Amino acid sequence: YRELLVSFLELRRVLAAEAVALAAARHTEADLAEMRRLAKAQEKLLSDPIAFARGDVAFQRALIRAGRNLGFEFVLNAFARFPDEHPGLISDLYDRREDAVMLYEFVMSLVASGDSEGARKTLREGLERIDVEWLARHDSVVKNAAPSAP
């Protein structure tokens, strides 16, 4: 289970870093406005991890659309079902929703910078730190959990 989870976190870092790099290069002000709107809406969903995760998918979709890459949106569609299909995992993954709200501001600033390479590198490094901290917080849960069917 730990290996699967670590693999998913690694995949997320790679995809998110590339998505933010594309968005930094290709976004419009309307794209940023939509991301701001979605990030603000997340503040009202802090008490519900499933609703928050659905809102997070919407934010990710807006980020991907800002990068103008349909392939990334197809990949996101595969993960968009996770809140409904794996609510326990979602509750664990989104255990610090208040921190995630701050992450939206960080991501939007990377997009607004227009610096694709800098955005890619900065987001990847930031997500690596977040993932290491998350795994440390959930080590006993991750080690003892039975894998669920893919």
Secondary structure, DSSP 8 states (H G I E B T S, - for coil): -HHHHHHHHHHHHHHHHHHHHHHHHH--HHHHHHHHHHHHHHGGGTT-HHHHHHHHHHHHHHHHHHTT-HHHHHHHHHHTTHHHH-HHHHHHHTTTHHHHHHHHHHHHHHHHH--HHHHHHHHHHHHHHHHHHHHHHTHHHHHH------
